[in-house]
Amino acid sequence: MLKGVPIETFIIYALGITITVLSLYAFGVLLAPYSPDAIKNSHFECGLPASGSTPKKANFGFFMFAIMFIIADMTGLFFSLFVYAHDSRSQTIAAVFALIIALALIIAMKEYNHAQNI
């Protein structure tokens, strides 16, 4: 198994996570309101039917939130990989990646400010 970790510890940890996930799921199911109606029970492929004659504009903030989430997610992933590297090549790759992330954030914020001024 894992070097230096007894199997009992691993089993207790796995059971603890499983019980926690299942109890949180049951907690959510018990507390969630149950109010079905005709629209919720109908089958649809492209969302709810339009409520008016003119389509509503999409909020640019949702798009920016998604972009910022992806950037933060990738930053966390790659920087966590380079935390344990001690050679200069890995540190150079991390520095270049940090510059690319900073550039992406600057471009995203400029686009967001541009969209707010329109």
C-alpha angles and dihedrals in degrees: 000000000000116000111256096000117110116231090237091062091050092049092049090049093048092047091048092053092045093050091046093051093046093047092050090050092050090046090054093047092050095048100039114103116245110213112144119183136173095276095047092049096046122097116244136166105193104037132270120335116268114273096206142024096254118058117241119241117248116247110248089209091073090055091049091049090054092049092048091049092052091048092049092045093051091044092054092047098049097038090051088055092052096045092083096042116100103178123100095240092060092046090051091051089049091050092050090047090051090053091050091050091049090050091049091051092049092050092046093050092048090052090048092051090046091052091049091055094052 
